[in-house]
């Protein structure tokens, strides 16, 4: 793996998992995580920046470092242990579940001939100098 990708075994540098597109296998452990995630989001807090992605990352990265490969992927590191080592976690294939940059800028689908199942593009507010003018209108 690439050392700076947060989900790779032996990583010690940090990670932020994007919650734009998720697949949650409805196992008892995953349902427990979903219940904890929901509880974290609806609990009163003074933390003005606690939104869904941050709450998810707080739970998933409990006892996450150093990153450890899950038993079925010990050789490849494609699946790692997360959420206090209670869950298996793996990234969705970028060619099928693209971020906006992968789809609109890199145009991976034209290079591979594979159309994605979903494209996640963050909705941007405002047209500032460092934000693409008219992004919302181009959607």
N, C-alpha and C positions, 0 to 999 in steps of 0.2 A: 504493500500500500504506500501511499504518499504520506510522508510524515506530518504534513500540516492539515490533513483531513481529519476532523475530530473523531470520526467513527472508526478509525483504524487502530488495531491492537498496538499496545505500547505507547499510544498517544498520552502526553502529559500536558498539552498546551491549551486545551479548552475547545469547546464546541457549542454551536447553537443549532438545534434542529428546527427546521422550518415546519410549522404546522399548517401550511397552506394546503397540502394534500397528504393525507395519512391513510394507511390501511391498518386497521386494528383487528386482529384475529380474536373473535369473542371467547377467549379462554377465561377461566376464573381469575387468573392473575392479571390479564389485560382489563377485565371488567373492574377489578379492584383498583387498578391504576386510573381508569376512567372515573370511577367514583371519587377517588382522592383528588383528581384534577378538577372535577366539578365542585367539590367542597372547597377547594382552594380559591376558585373563582368567585363563589358566592359568599364567602366569609368576609365579614367587615375587615377593612385594612386601611392603614394610613399610607400605604405604598401606592402612589398615583400611577406608577408605571407597571403595575401587575396586570398584564393582559394574558390572553390564552397562550401565546407562544412562550412567554417568560415562565408562566406557571408550569407548563408542560416540561420545559427544560429543567426547572428546579427539581421536579419529581424524577425525571428520567436520569438525571446525572447524580442522583444520590449514590455515593460509593462507586462512582463510575471510573475513577482514575486510580491506577493506570488502567486503561481500557484492556479488557480481556476477551479473547475470542470465545464464542459459545462452542460447546462440544461438537455439534455437527459441522462446524466450519473452522476447526482448529488449524487446519492447513492453510486455508485461503483468507481467513479473517473477515469473510463477507458478513458474518453474523456475530454480533458482540453481545455481552451481557450488560443490562441496564437496569435502572430502578432498583438499586440496592442488590444487584445481581439476581433479581427475580424474573426478569423478562429477557427475551431475545429481541434484538433490534437490528434492523438492516435498512439501508437506504433503498428507496424504490428506484428502478432503472431510469436513468435520466432521459433516455430516448423515448420512453413511454409516458413518463410523468415529468414534463419539462418545466423549468422555471421560465419566466419571461425572457431572460437574457439568452438562454439556450435556444428558445424557439424563435424569437423575433430578431435577435442580433446574430447569433452563431448559425441559426437556421439548420440545426442538426438534422431535421427531417428531410431536407433536400440533399444532404450529404449521404444519408443512410437509406433513404427511400422508405423509412418507417414512419408512419404517422402516429403521433402521440395519442394516448387515451385522454390526457388532461394537460392543460397548460395553466400554470399558476402565475398570475401577474398581479403584483401588489398595486392596489388602487392608490394613486397619488393625489394629494390635495395641493392646490396652488400651483402657479406657474412661476417659479423662481428661476434665477439665473442658472442654478445647478440642477434644475428639473426640466425634463423635455416639455416644451410648450405644446399644449393641445393633446397630451397623452390620453386623457379621458375621451376626447372627441374622436381620436383615431381608433379607439376600440370599437 
